[in-house]
Amino acid sequence: MSEFAGIAGRRVLITGATSGLGLAMAQALIREGAYVVIGGRDQSKIDQVVASLKPGVGKYAGMLMDVRDERSIQEG
């Protein structure tokens, strides 16, 4: 059984998802069928991550945001 049982179809926002643990978590959740928003502070890194994901495998989107800046979250 997957550690993400029941996650399919759910919406998940992951901050810091352009590298490291955040990226690994985003990839795993996408494979399990969650709709994942890949959040980060660097648009070029977000674009690279989104481009690296396999087309047709899962649903995902990138979002420029900085959790230290409330306005960037509200605008996202």
PQR file with spaces between the fields and no chain letter, atoms N, CA, C, O and H, PARSE charges and radii, in Angstrom:
ATOM       1  N    MET     1       0.843   -1.184    0.000 -0.4000 1.5000
ATOM       2  CA   MET     1       0.000    0.000    0.000 -0.0000 2.0000
ATOM       3  C    MET     1       0.886    1.244    0.000  0.5500 1.7000
ATOM       4  O    MET     1       1.926    1.278    0.658 -0.5500 1.4000
ATOM       5  N    SER     2       0.467    2.247   -0.734 -0.4000 1.5000
ATOM       6  CA   SER     2       1.214    3.495   -0.832 -0.0000 2.0000
ATOM       7  C    SER     2       1.078    4.311    0.445  0.5500 1.7000
ATOM       8  O    SER     2       0.038    4.289    1.103 -0.5500 1.4000
ATOM       9  H    SER     2      -0.378    2.219   -1.268  0.4000 1.0000
ATOM      10  N    GLU     3       2.138    5.029    0.785 -0.4000 1.5000
ATOM      11  CA   GLU     3       2.062    5.928    1.940 -0.0000 2.0000
ATOM      12  C    GLU     3       1.159    7.124    1.665  0.5500 1.7000
ATOM      13  O    GLU     3       0.857    7.900    2.571 -0.5500 1.4000
ATOM      14  H    GLU     3       2.983    5.047    0.251  0.4000 1.0000
ATOM      15  N    PHE     4       0.730    7.270    0.419 -0.4000 1.5000
ATOM      16  CA   PHE     4      -0.152    8.369    0.039 -0.0000 2.0000
ATOM      17  C    PHE     4      -1.555    7.882   -0.305  0.5500 1.7000
ATOM      18  O    PHE     4      -2.248    8.510   -1.106 -0.5500 1.4000
ATOM      19  H    PHE     4       0.975    6.639   -0.317  0.4000 1.0000
ATOM      20  N    ALA     5      -1.973    6.787    0.282 -0.4000 1.5000
ATOM      21  CA   ALA     5      -3.304    6.241    0.000 -0.0000 2.0000
ATOM      22  C    ALA     5      -4.367    7.323    0.220  0.5500 1.7000
ATOM      23  O    ALA     5      -4.351    8.023    1.232 -0.5500 1.4000
ATOM      24  H    ALA     5      -1.410    6.277    0.933  0.4000 1.0000
ATOM      25  N    GLY     6      -5.276    7.447   -0.727 -0.4000 1.5000
ATOM      26  CA   GLY     6      -6.351    8.419   -0.613 -0.0000 2.0000
ATOM      27  C    GLY     6      -6.011    9.814   -1.102  0.5500 1.7000
ATOM      28  O    GLY     6      -6.843   10.716   -1.005 -0.5500 1.4000
ATOM      29  H    GLY     6      -5.288    6.878   -1.549  0.4000 1.0000
ATOM      30  N    ILE     7      -4.822   10.012   -1.619 -0.4000 1.5000
ATOM      31  CA   ILE     7      -4.403   11.350   -2.062 -0.0000 2.0000
ATOM      32  C    ILE     7      -4.877   11.667   -3.476  0.5500 1.7000
ATOM      33  O    ILE     7      -4.957   12.837   -3.850 -0.5500 1.4000
ATOM      34  H    ILE     7      -4.146    9.279   -1.698  0.4000 1.0000
ATOM      35  N    ALA     8      -5.192   10.648   -4.263 -0.4000 1.5000
ATOM      36  CA   ALA     8      -5.611   10.865   -5.656 -0.0000 2.0000
ATOM      37  C    ALA     8      -6.787   11.831   -5.709  0.5500 1.7000
ATOM      38  O    ALA     8      -7.764   11.690   -4.973 -0.5500 1.4000
ATOM      39  H    ALA     8      -5.127    9.697   -3.960  0.4000 1.0000
ATOM      40  N    GLY     9      -6.668   12.820   -6.602 -0.4000 1.5000
ATOM      41  CA   GLY     9      -7.717   13.801   -6.794 -0.0000 2.0000
ATOM      42  C    GLY     9      -7.676   14.976   -5.825  0.5500 1.7000
ATOM      43  O    GLY     9      -8.421   15.940   -6.001 -0.5500 1.4000
ATOM      44  H    GLY     9      -5.875   12.934   -7.200  0.4000 1.0000
ATOM      45  N    ARG    10      -6.848   14.918   -4.834 -0.4000 1.5000
ATOM      46  CA   ARG    10      -6.743   16.017   -3.867 -0.0000 2.0000
ATOM      47  C    ARG    10      -5.802   17.089   -4.393  0.5500 1.7000
ATOM      48  O    ARG    10      -4.931   16.820   -5.220 -0.5500 1.4000
ATOM      49  H    ARG    10      -6.243   14.134   -4.690  0.4000 1.0000
ATOM      50  N    ARG    11      -5.987   18.293   -3.905 -0.4000 1.5000
ATOM      51  CA   ARG    11      -5.129   19.416   -4.277 -0.0000 2.0000
ATOM      52  C    ARG    11      -4.099   19.634   -3.183  0.5500 1.7000
ATOM      53  O    ARG    11      -4.428   19.683   -1.998 -0.5500 1.4000
ATOM      54  H    ARG    11      -6.694   18.512   -3.233  0.4000 1.0000
ATOM      55  N    VAL    12      -2.844   19.763   -3.603 -0.4000 1.5000
ATOM      56  CA   VAL    12      -1.743   19.906   -2.656 -0.0000 2.0000
ATOM      57  C    VAL    12      -0.847   21.044   -3.117  0.5500 1.7000
ATOM      58  O    VAL    12      -0.463   21.105   -4.285 -0.5500 1.4000
ATOM      59  H    VAL    12      -2.577   19.722   -4.566  0.4000 1.0000
ATOM      60  N    LEU    13      -0.513   21.946   -2.200 -0.4000 1.5000
ATOM      61  CA   LEU    13       0.442   23.021   -2.477 -0.0000 2.0000
ATOM      62  C    LEU    13       1.713   22.689   -1.722  0.5500 1.7000
ATOM      63  O    LEU    13       1.693   22.493   -0.507 -0.5500 1.4000
ATOM      64  H    LEU    13      -0.825   21.897   -1.251  0.4000 1.0000
ATOM      65  N    ILE    14       2.821   22.626   -2.448 -0.4000 1.5000
ATOM      66  CA   ILE    14       4.105   22.353   -1.812 -0.0000 2.0000
ATOM      67  C    ILE    14       5.013   23.548   -2.056  0.5500 1.7000
ATOM      68  O    ILE    14       5.317   23.897   -3.196 -0.5500 1.4000
ATOM      69  H    ILE    14       2.837   22.785   -3.435  0.4000 1.0000
ATOM      70  N    THR    15       5.440   24.169   -0.960 -0.4000 1.5000
ATOM      71  CA   THR    15       6.391   25.263   -1.067 -0.0000 2.0000
ATOM      72  C    THR    15       7.796   24.677   -1.086  0.5500 1.7000
ATOM      73  O    THR    15       8.038   23.605   -0.532 -0.5500 1.4000
ATOM      74  H    THR    15       5.194   23.885   -0.033  0.4000 1.0000
ATOM      75  N    GLY    16       8.705   25.374   -1.716 -0.4000 1.5000
ATOM      76  CA   GLY    16      10.070   24.872   -1.826 -0.0000 2.0000
ATOM      77  C    GLY    16      10.147   23.630   -2.695  0.5500 1.7000
ATOM      78  O    GLY    16      10.993   22.763   -2.477 -0.5500 1.4000
ATOM      79  H    GLY    16       8.509   26.245   -2.166  0.4000 1.0000
ATOM      80  N    ALA    17       9.268   23.545   -3.677 -0.4000 1.5000
ATOM      81  CA   ALA    17       9.156   22.330   -4.496 -0.0000 2.0000
ATOM      82  C    ALA    17      10.070   22.326   -5.712  0.5500 1.7000
ATOM      83  O    ALA    17       9.917   21.477   -6.589 -0.5500 1.4000
ATOM      84  H    ALA    17       8.581   24.250   -3.855  0.4000 1.0000
ATOM      85  N    THR    18      11.016   23.255   -5.782 -0.4000 1.5000
ATOM      86  CA   THR    18      11.901   23.288   -6.947 -0.0000 2.0000
ATOM      87  C    THR    18      13.189   22.508   -6.727  0.5500 1.7000
ATOM      88  O    THR    18      14.007   22.398   -7.640 -0.5500 1.4000
ATOM      89  H    THR    18      11.140   23.945   -5.069  0.4000 1.0000
ATOM      90  N    SER    19      13.379   21.968   -5.530 -0.4000 1.5000
ATOM      91  CA   SER    19      14.579   21.169   -5.271 -0.0000 2.0000
ATOM      92  C    SER    19      14.395   20.348   -3.994  0.5500 1.7000
ATOM      93  O    SER    19      13.447   20.544   -3.233 -0.5500 1.4000
ATOM      94  H    SER    19      12.714   22.058   -4.789  0.4000 1.0000
ATOM      95  N    GLY    20      15.317   19.440   -3.792 -0.4000 1.5000
ATOM      96  CA   GLY    20      15.389   18.691   -2.548 -0.0000 2.0000
ATOM      97  C    GLY    20      14.136   17.927   -2.176  0.5500 1.7000
ATOM      98  O    GLY    20      13.470   17.337   -3.026 -0.5500 1.4000
ATOM      99  H    GLY    20      16.087   19.281   -4.410  0.4000 1.0000
ATOM     100  N    LEU    21      13.827   17.950   -0.888 -0.4000 1.5000
ATOM     101  CA   LEU    21      12.681   17.206   -0.372 -0.0000 2.0000
ATOM     102  C    LEU    21      11.357   17.690   -0.943  0.5500 1.7000
ATOM     103  O    LEU    21      10.463   16.885   -1.203 -0.5500 1.4000
ATOM     104  H    LEU    21      14.368   18.430   -0.198  0.4000 1.0000
ATOM     105  N    GLY    22      11.225   18.992   -1.139 -0.4000 1.5000
ATOM     106  CA   GLY    22       9.986   19.524   -1.709 -0.0000 2.0000
ATOM     107  C    GLY    22       9.728   18.978   -3.098  0.5500 1.7000
ATOM     108  O    GLY    22       8.600   18.609   -3.425 -0.5500 1.4000
ATOM     109  H    GLY    22      11.951   19.645   -0.928  0.4000 1.0000
ATOM     110  N    LEU    23      10.764   18.923   -3.915 -0.4000 1.5000
ATOM     111  CA   LEU    23      10.646   18.383   -5.270 -0.0000 2.0000
ATOM     112  C    LEU    23      10.317   16.895   -5.225  0.5500 1.7000
ATOM     113  O    LEU    23       9.444   16.436   -5.961 -0.5500 1.4000
ATOM     114  H    LEU    23      11.680   19.223   -3.650  0.4000 1.0000
ATOM     115  N    ALA    24      11.000   16.140   -4.376 -0.4000 1.5000
ATOM     116  CA   ALA    24      10.743   14.702   -4.263 -0.0000 2.0000
ATOM     117  C    ALA    24       9.297   14.442   -3.831  0.5500 1.7000
ATOM     118  O    ALA    24       8.644   13.540   -4.355 -0.5500 1.4000
ATOM     119  H    ALA    24      11.709   16.513   -3.779  0.4000 1.0000
ATOM     120  N    MET    25       8.807   15.224   -2.889 -0.4000 1.5000
ATOM     121  CA   MET    25       7.426   15.075   -2.432 -0.0000 2.0000
ATOM     122  C    MET    25       6.453   15.418   -3.552  0.5500 1.7000
ATOM     123  O    MET    25       5.469   14.704   -3.750 -0.5500 1.4000
ATOM     124  H    MET    25       9.338   15.957   -2.464  0.4000 1.0000
ATOM     125  N    ALA    26       6.704   16.485   -4.280 -0.4000 1.5000
ATOM     126  CA   ALA    26       5.824   16.867   -5.391 -0.0000 2.0000
ATOM     127  C    ALA    26       5.761   15.761   -6.434  0.5500 1.7000
ATOM     128  O    ALA    26       4.679   15.411   -6.905 -0.5500 1.4000
ATOM     129  H    ALA    26       7.503   17.064   -4.120  0.4000 1.0000
ATOM     130  N    GLN    27       6.913   15.210   -6.796 -0.4000 1.5000
ATOM     131  CA   GLN    27       6.951   14.142   -7.794 -0.0000 2.0000
ATOM     132  C    GLN    27       6.183   12.909   -7.321  0.5500 1.7000
ATOM     133  O    GLN    27       5.442   12.306   -8.098 -0.5500 1.4000
ATOM     134  H    GLN    27       7.792   15.494   -6.413  0.4000 1.0000
ATOM     135  N    ALA    28       6.353   12.537   -6.070 -0.4000 1.5000
ATOM     136  CA   ALA    28       5.656   11.363   -5.532 -0.0000 2.0000
ATOM     137  C    ALA    28       4.148   11.578   -5.512  0.5500 1.7000
ATOM     138  O    ALA    28       3.389   10.679   -5.873 -0.5500 1.4000
ATOM     139  H    ALA    28       6.954   13.028   -5.439  0.4000 1.0000
ATOM     140  N    LEU    29       3.711   12.757   -5.095 -0.4000 1.5000
ATOM     141  CA   LEU    29       2.279   13.040   -5.033 -0.0000 2.0000
ATOM     142  C    LEU    29       1.652   13.099   -6.425  0.5500 1.7000
ATOM     143  O    LEU    29       0.518   12.661   -6.613 -0.5500 1.4000
ATOM     144  H    LEU    29       4.327   13.487   -4.802  0.4000 1.0000
ATOM     145  N    ILE    30       2.377   13.633   -7.390 -0.4000 1.5000
ATOM     146  CA   ILE    30       1.886   13.667   -8.768 -0.0000 2.0000
ATOM     147  C    ILE    30       1.697   12.238   -9.276  0.5500 1.7000
ATOM     148  O    ILE    30       0.677   11.923   -9.889 -0.5500 1.4000
ATOM     149  H    ILE    30       3.299   13.989   -7.237  0.4000 1.0000
ATOM     150  N    ARG    31       2.676   11.379   -9.022 -0.4000 1.5000
ATOM     151  CA   ARG    31       2.564    9.970   -9.446 -0.0000 2.0000
ATOM     152  C    ARG    31       1.356    9.287   -8.816  0.5500 1.7000
ATOM     153  O    ARG    31       0.769    8.390   -9.420 -0.5500 1.4000
ATOM     154  H    ARG    31       3.505   11.634   -8.524  0.4000 1.0000
ATOM     155  N    GLU    32       0.981    9.699   -7.617 -0.4000 1.5000
ATOM     156  CA   GLU    32      -0.149    9.087   -6.911 -0.0000 2.0000
ATOM     157  C    GLU    32      -1.493    9.703   -7.288  0.5500 1.7000
ATOM     158  O    GLU    32      -2.532    9.286   -6.776 -0.5500 1.4000
ATOM     159  H    GLU    32       1.458   10.429   -7.126  0.4000 1.0000
ATOM     160  N    GLY    33      -1.476   10.694   -8.182 -0.4000 1.5000
ATOM     161  CA   GLY    33      -2.725   11.242   -8.699 -0.0000 2.0000
ATOM     162  C    GLY    33      -3.220   12.515   -8.051  0.5500 1.7000
ATOM     163  O    GLY    33      -4.342   12.940   -8.324 -0.5500 1.4000
ATOM     164  H    GLY    33      -0.631   11.032   -8.597  0.4000 1.0000
ATOM     165  N    ALA    34      -2.422   13.137   -7.201 -0.4000 1.5000
ATOM     166  CA   ALA    34      -2.819   14.418   -6.613 -0.0000 2.0000
ATOM     167  C    ALA    34      -2.603   15.531   -7.629  0.5500 1.7000
ATOM     168  O    ALA    34      -1.761   15.410   -8.519 -0.5500 1.4000
ATOM     169  H    ALA    34      -1.510   12.791   -6.979  0.4000 1.0000
ATOM     170  N    TYR    35      -3.361   16.612   -7.499 -0.4000 1.5000
ATOM     171  CA   TYR    35      -3.124   17.826   -8.283 -0.0000 2.0000
ATOM     172  C    TYR    35      -2.161   18.663   -7.455  0.5500 1.7000
ATOM     173  O    TYR    35      -2.532   19.140   -6.383 -0.5500 1.4000
ATOM     174  H    TYR    35      -4.045   16.711   -6.776  0.4000 1.0000
ATOM     175  N    VAL    36      -0.942   18.852   -7.924 -0.4000 1.5000
ATOM     176  CA   VAL    36       0.108   19.484   -7.141 -0.0000 2.0000
ATOM     177  C    VAL    36       0.452   20.858   -7.692  0.5500 1.7000
ATOM     178  O    VAL    36       0.692   21.024   -8.888 -0.5500 1.4000
ATOM     179  H    VAL    36      -0.641   18.464   -8.795  0.4000 1.0000
ATOM     180  N    VAL    37       0.473   21.838   -6.797 -0.4000 1.5000
ATOM     181  CA   VAL    37       0.955   23.173   -7.131 -0.0000 2.0000
ATOM     182  C    VAL    37       2.385   23.256   -6.618  0.5500 1.7000
ATOM     183  O    VAL    37       2.643   23.123   -5.422 -0.5500 1.4000
ATOM     184  H    VAL    37       0.278   21.703   -5.826  0.4000 1.0000
ATOM     185  N    ILE    38       3.298   23.477   -7.540 -0.4000 1.5000
ATOM     186  CA   ILE    38       4.721   23.538   -7.244 -0.0000 2.0000
ATOM     187  C    ILE    38       5.070   24.993   -6.956  0.5500 1.7000
ATOM     188  O    ILE    38       5.155   25.819   -7.865 -0.5500 1.4000
ATOM     189  H    ILE    38       3.087   23.586   -8.512  0.4000 1.0000
ATOM     190  N    GLY    39       5.269   25.290   -5.674 -0.4000 1.5000
ATOM     191  CA   GLY    39       5.536   26.667   -5.260 -0.0000 2.0000
ATOM     192  C    GLY    39       7.017   26.914   -5.067  0.5500 1.7000
ATOM     193  O    GLY    39       7.753   26.043   -4.604 -0.5500 1.4000
ATOM     194  H    GLY    39       5.200   24.619   -4.935  0.4000 1.0000
ATOM     195  N    GLY    40       7.443   28.113   -5.427 -0.4000 1.5000
ATOM     196  CA   GLY    40       8.844   28.477   -5.248 -0.0000 2.0000
ATOM     197  C    GLY    40       9.058   29.957   -5.460  0.5500 1.7000
ATOM     198  O    GLY    40       8.160   30.676   -5.899 -0.5500 1.4000
ATOM     199  H    GLY    40       6.844   28.821   -5.803  0.4000 1.0000
ATOM     200  N    ARG    41      10.268   30.405   -5.142 -0.4000 1.5000
ATOM     201  CA   ARG    41      10.599   31.835   -5.242 -0.0000 2.0000
ATOM     202  C    ARG    41      11.273   32.214   -6.539  0.5500 1.7000
ATOM     203  O    ARG    41      11.468   33.400   -6.807 -0.5500 1.4000
ATOM     204  H    ARG    41      10.998   29.821   -4.785  0.4000 1.0000
ATOM     205  N    ASP    42      11.638   31.228   -7.358 -0.4000 1.5000
ATOM     206  CA   ASP    42      12.397   31.492   -8.581 -0.0000 2.0000
ATOM     207  C    ASP    42      11.622   30.932   -9.775  0.5500 1.7000
ATOM     208  O    ASP    42      11.520   29.717   -9.946 -0.5500 1.4000
ATOM     209  H    ASP    42      11.480   30.265   -7.140  0.4000 1.0000
ATOM     210  N    GLN    43      11.085   31.825  -10.588 -0.4000 1.5000
ATOM     211  CA   GLN    43      10.242   31.391  -11.709 -0.0000 2.0000
ATOM     212  C    GLN    43      10.990   30.488  -12.681  0.5500 1.7000
ATOM     213  O    GLN    43      10.406   29.551  -13.224 -0.5500 1.4000
ATOM     214  H    GLN    43      11.169   32.812  -10.449  0.4000 1.0000
ATOM     215  N    SER    44      12.270   30.755  -12.909 -0.4000 1.5000
ATOM     216  CA   SER    44      13.010   29.911  -13.851 -0.0000 2.0000
ATOM     217  C    SER    44      13.143   28.486  -13.313  0.5500 1.7000
ATOM     218  O    SER    44      13.069   27.531  -14.087 -0.5500 1.4000
ATOM     219  H    SER    44      12.745   31.517  -12.468  0.4000 1.0000
ATOM     220  N    LYS    45      13.335   28.329  -12.017 -0.4000 1.5000
ATOM     221  CA   LYS    45      13.404   26.989  -11.429 -0.0000 2.0000
ATOM     222  C    LYS    45      12.040   26.297  -11.491  0.5500 1.7000
ATOM     223  O    LYS    45      11.961   25.100  -11.765 -0.5500 1.4000
ATOM     224  H    LYS    45      13.394   29.105  -11.389  0.4000 1.0000
ATOM     225  N    ILE    46      10.984   27.043  -11.239 -0.4000 1.5000
ATOM     226  CA   ILE    46       9.631   26.478  -11.340 -0.0000 2.0000
ATOM     227  C    ILE    46       9.400   25.984  -12.758  0.5500 1.7000
ATOM     228  O    ILE    46       8.907   24.875  -12.964 -0.5500 1.4000
ATOM     229  H    ILE    46      11.049   28.015  -11.016  0.4000 1.0000
ATOM     230  N    ASP    47       9.757   26.806  -13.729 -0.4000 1.5000
ATOM     231  CA   ASP    47       9.582   26.432  -15.135 -0.0000 2.0000
ATOM     232  C    ASP    47      10.389   25.174  -15.484  0.5500 1.7000
ATOM     233  O    ASP    47       9.910   24.310  -16.218 -0.5500 1.4000
ATOM     234  H    ASP    47      10.158   27.707  -13.562  0.4000 1.0000
ATOM     235  N    GLN    48      11.614   25.076  -14.955 -0.4000 1.5000
ATOM     236  CA   GLN    48      12.447   23.901  -15.212 -0.0000 2.0000
ATOM     237  C    GLN    48      11.807   22.640  -14.631  0.5500 1.7000
ATOM     238  O    GLN    48      11.785   21.596  -15.282 -0.5500 1.4000
ATOM     239  H    GLN    48      12.003   25.778  -14.358  0.4000 1.0000
ATOM     240  N    VAL    49      11.294   22.736  -13.419 -0.4000 1.5000
ATOM     241  CA   VAL    49      10.659   21.573  -12.784 -0.0000 2.0000
ATOM     242  C    VAL    49       9.435   21.147  -13.578  0.5500 1.7000
ATOM     243  O    VAL    49       9.270   19.966  -13.883 -0.5500 1.4000
ATOM     244  H    VAL    49      11.312   23.584  -12.889  0.4000 1.0000
ATOM     245  N    VAL    50       8.581   22.097  -13.911 -0.4000 1.5000
ATOM     246  CA   VAL    50       7.365   21.772  -14.666 -0.0000 2.0000
ATOM     247  C    VAL    50       7.729   21.138  -16.013  0.5500 1.7000
ATOM     248  O    VAL    50       7.089   20.175  -16.437 -0.5500 1.4000
ATOM     249  H    VAL    50       8.715   23.056  -13.663  0.4000 1.0000
ATOM     250  N    ALA    51       8.749   21.672  -16.683 -0.4000 1.5000
ATOM     251  CA   ALA    51       9.171   21.126  -17.975 -0.0000 2.0000
ATOM     252  C    ALA    51       9.770   19.724  -17.840  0.5500 1.7000
ATOM     253  O    ALA    51       9.717   18.935  -18.784 -0.5500 1.4000
ATOM     254  H    ALA    51       9.269   22.455  -16.339  0.4000 1.0000
ATOM     255  N    SER    52      10.332   19.415  -16.686 -0.4000 1.5000
ATOM     256  CA   SER    52      10.972   18.115  -16.492 -0.0000 2.0000
ATOM     257  C    SER    52       9.979   16.998  -16.173  0.5500 1.7000
ATOM     258  O    SER    52      10.321   15.820  -16.273 -0.5500 1.4000
ATOM     259  H    SER    52      10.374   20.056  -15.920  0.4000 1.0000
ATOM     260  N    LEU    53       8.767   17.354  -15.793 -0.4000 1.5000
ATOM     261  CA   LEU    53       7.772   16.342  -15.447 -0.0000 2.0000
ATOM     262  C    LEU    53       7.213   15.705  -16.709  0.5500 1.7000
ATOM     263  O    LEU    53       7.082   16.359  -17.744 -0.5500 1.4000
ATOM     264  H    LEU    53       8.489   18.311  -15.712  0.4000 1.0000
ATOM     265  N    LYS    54       6.890   14.438  -16.613 -0.4000 1.5000
ATOM     266  CA   LYS    54       6.403   13.702  -17.776 -0.0000 2.0000
ATOM     267  C    LYS    54       5.012   14.190  -18.169  0.5500 1.7000
ATOM     268  O    LYS    54       4.103   14.201  -17.339 -0.5500 1.4000
ATOM     269  H    LYS    54       6.997   13.907  -15.773  0.4000 1.0000
ATOM     270  N    PRO    55       4.840   14.593  -19.423 -0.5600 1.5000
ATOM     271  CA   PRO    55       3.517   15.012  -19.884  0.2800 2.0000
ATOM     272  C    PRO    55       2.521   13.854  -19.762  0.5500 1.7000
ATOM     273  O    PRO    55       2.853   12.702  -20.042 -0.5500 1.4000
ATOM     274  N    GLY    56       1.311   14.177  -19.345 -0.4000 1.5000
ATOM     275  CA   GLY    56       0.263   13.170  -19.238 -0.0000 2.0000
ATOM     276  C    GLY    56       0.316   12.347  -17.970  0.5500 1.7000
ATOM     277  O    GLY    56      -0.561   11.515  -17.738 -0.5500 1.4000
ATOM     278  H    GLY    56       1.041   15.113  -19.117  0.4000 1.0000
ATOM     279  N    VAL    57       1.330   12.564  -17.141 -0.4000 1.5000
ATOM     280  CA   VAL    57       1.416   11.848  -15.867 -0.0000 2.0000
ATOM     281  C    VAL    57       1.073   12.829  -14.758  0.5500 1.7000
ATOM     282  O    VAL    57       1.907   13.641  -14.359 -0.5500 1.4000
ATOM     283  H    VAL    57       2.043   13.240  -17.329  0.4000 1.0000
ATOM     284  N    GLY    58      -0.137   12.754  -14.271 -0.4000 1.5000
ATOM     285  CA   GLY    58      -0.561   13.614  -13.182 -0.0000 2.0000
ATOM     286  C    GLY    58      -0.950   15.006  -13.627  0.5500 1.7000
ATOM     287  O    GLY    58      -0.836   15.382  -14.794 -0.5500 1.4000
ATOM     288  H    GLY    58      -0.815   12.094  -14.595  0.4000 1.0000
ATOM     289  N    LYS    59      -1.411   15.748  -12.647 -0.4000 1.5000
ATOM     290  CA   LYS    59      -1.797   17.138  -12.879 -0.0000 2.0000
ATOM     291  C    LYS    59      -0.970   18.010  -11.959  0.5500 1.7000
ATOM     292  O    LYS    59      -0.801   17.707  -10.778 -0.5500 1.4000
ATOM     293  H    LYS    59      -1.503   15.443  -11.699  0.4000 1.0000
ATOM     294  N    TYR    60      -0.457   19.096  -12.510 -0.4000 1.5000
ATOM     295  CA   TYR    60       0.407   19.969  -11.741 -0.0000 2.0000
ATOM     296  C    TYR    60       0.459   21.349  -12.375  0.5500 1.7000
ATOM     297  O    TYR    60       0.126   21.532  -13.546 -0.5500 1.4000
ATOM     298  H    TYR    60      -0.594   19.342  -13.470  0.4000 1.0000
ATOM     299  N    ALA    61       0.877   22.297  -11.586 -0.4000 1.5000
ATOM     300  CA   ALA    61       1.066   23.669  -12.057 -0.0000 2.0000
ATOM     301  C    ALA    61       2.155   24.302  -11.200  0.5500 1.7000
ATOM     302  O    ALA    61       2.394   23.875  -10.070 -0.5500 1.4000
ATOM     303  H    ALA    61       1.148   22.148  -10.635  0.4000 1.0000
ATOM     304  N    GLY    62       2.803   25.310  -11.739 -0.4000 1.5000
ATOM     305  CA   GLY    62       3.810   26.050  -11.005 -0.0000 2.0000
ATOM     306  C    GLY    62       3.252   27.370  -10.530  0.5500 1.7000
ATOM     307  O    GLY    62       2.401   27.966  -11.190 -0.5500 1.4000
ATOM     308  H    GLY    62       2.609   25.657  -12.656  0.4000 1.0000
ATOM     309  N    MET    63       3.733   27.834   -9.374 -0.4000 1.5000
ATOM     310  CA   MET    63       3.249   29.098   -8.827 -0.0000 2.0000
ATOM     311  C    MET    63       4.397   29.829   -8.143  0.5500 1.7000
ATOM     312  O    MET    63       5.022   29.306   -7.221 -0.5500 1.4000
ATOM     313  H    MET    63       4.424   27.350   -8.837  0.4000 1.0000
ATOM     314  N    LEU    64       4.661   31.039   -8.605 -0.4000 1.5000
ATOM     315  CA   LEU    64       5.680   31.877   -7.992 -0.0000 2.0000
ATOM     316  C    LEU    64       5.135   32.392   -6.671  0.5500 1.7000
ATOM     317  O    LEU    64       4.086   33.035   -6.628 -0.5500 1.4000
ATOM     318  H    LEU    64       4.153   31.464   -9.355  0.4000 1.0000
ATOM     319  N    MET    65       5.856   32.104   -5.590 -0.4000 1.5000
ATOM     320  CA   MET    65       5.414   32.580   -4.277 -0.0000 2.0000
ATOM     321  C    MET    65       6.571   32.552   -3.293  0.5500 1.7000
ATOM     322  O    MET    65       7.515   31.775   -3.433 -0.5500 1.4000
ATOM     323  H    MET    65       6.708   31.582   -5.624  0.4000 1.0000
ATOM     324  N    ASP    66       6.473   33.410   -2.306 -0.4000 1.5000
ATOM     325  CA   ASP    66       7.446   33.446   -1.227 -0.0000 2.0000
ATOM     326  C    ASP    66       6.647   33.471    0.068  0.5500 1.7000
ATOM     327  O    ASP    66       5.972   34.460    0.353 -0.5500 1.4000
ATOM     328  H    ASP    66       5.705   34.041   -2.192  0.4000 1.0000
ATOM     329  N    VAL    67       6.707   32.408    0.853 -0.4000 1.5000
ATOM     330  CA   VAL    67       5.889   32.326    2.065 -0.0000 2.0000
ATOM     331  C    VAL    67       6.279   33.375    3.101  0.5500 1.7000
ATOM     332  O    VAL    67       5.549   33.593    4.068 -0.5500 1.4000
ATOM     333  H    VAL    67       7.255   31.604    0.622  0.4000 1.0000
ATOM     334  N    ARG    68       7.416   34.019    2.908 -0.4000 1.5000
ATOM     335  CA   ARG    68       7.808   35.100    3.807 -0.0000 2.0000
ATOM     336  C    ARG    68       7.116   36.423    3.459  0.5500 1.7000
ATOM     337  O    ARG    68       7.186   37.386    4.223 -0.5500 1.4000
ATOM     338  H    ARG    68       8.009   33.842    2.123  0.4000 1.0000
ATOM     339  N    ASP    69       6.452   36.461    2.310 -0.4000 1.5000
ATOM     340  CA   ASP    69       5.798   37.671    1.812 -0.0000 2.0000
ATOM     341  C    ASP    69       4.314   37.406    1.627  0.5500 1.7000
ATOM     342  O    ASP    69       3.918   36.780    0.644 -0.5500 1.4000
ATOM     343  H    ASP    69       6.395   35.678    1.690  0.4000 1.0000
ATOM     344  N    GLU    70       3.493   37.868    2.549 -0.4000 1.5000
ATOM     345  CA   GLU    70       2.062   37.593    2.512 -0.0000 2.0000
ATOM     346  C    GLU    70       1.425   38.051    1.196  0.5500 1.7000
ATOM     347  O    GLU    70       0.528   37.388    0.677 -0.5500 1.4000
ATOM     348  H    GLU    70       3.815   38.377    3.348  0.4000 1.0000
ATOM     349  N    ARG    71       1.882   39.169    0.665 -0.4000 1.5000
ATOM     350  CA   ARG    71       1.314   39.679   -0.579 -0.0000 2.0000
ATOM     351  C    ARG    71       1.550   38.720   -1.759  0.5500 1.7000
ATOM     352  O    ARG    71       0.685   38.573   -2.623 -0.5500 1.4000
ATOM     353  H    ARG    71       2.611   39.708    1.086  0.4000 1.0000
ATOM     354  N    SER    72       2.707   38.080   -1.789 -0.4000 1.5000
ATOM     355  CA   SER    72       2.983   37.150   -2.893 -0.0000 2.0000
ATOM     356  C    SER    72       2.060   35.936   -2.822  0.5500 1.7000
ATOM     357  O    SER    72       1.733   35.349   -3.853 -0.5500 1.4000
ATOM     358  H    SER    72       3.409   38.200   -1.087  0.4000 1.0000
ATOM     359  N    ILE    73       1.642   35.561   -1.633 -0.4000 1.5000
ATOM     360  CA   ILE    73       0.722   34.433   -1.479 -0.0000 2.0000
ATOM     361  C    ILE    73      -0.673   34.850   -1.920  0.5500 1.7000
ATOM     362  O    ILE    73      -1.350   34.107   -2.631 -0.5500 1.4000
ATOM     363  H    ILE    73       1.907   36.038   -0.795  0.4000 1.0000
ATOM     364  N    GLN    74      -1.101   36.023   -1.507 -0.4000 1.5000
ATOM     365  CA   GLN    74      -2.448   36.502   -1.873 -0.0000 2.0000
ATOM     366  C    GLN    74      -2.571   36.736   -3.373  0.5500 1.7000
ATOM     367  O    GLN    74      -3.633   36.510   -3.952 -0.5500 1.4000
ATOM     368  H    GLN    74      -0.551   36.627   -0.930  0.4000 1.0000
ATOM     369  N    GLU    75      -1.494   37.186   -4.003 -0.4000 1.5000
ATOM     370  CA   GLU    75      -1.525   37.451   -5.442 -0.0000 2.0000
ATOM     371  C    GLU    75      -1.496   36.162   -6.257  0.5500 1.7000
ATOM     372  O    GLU    75      -1.954   36.144   -7.399 -0.5500 1.4000
ATOM     373  H    GLU    75      -0.631   37.369   -3.532  0.4000 1.0000
ATOM     374  N    GLY    76      -0.959   35.076   -5.677 -0.4000 1.5000
ATOM     375  CA   GLY    76      -0.826   33.806   -6.365 -0.0000 2.0000
ATOM     376  C    GLY    76      -2.156   33.156   -6.547  0.5500 1.7000
ATOM     377  O    GLY    76      -2.238   32.066   -7.114 -0.5500 1.4000
ATOM     378  H    GLY    76      -0.587   35.091   -4.749  0.4000 1.0000
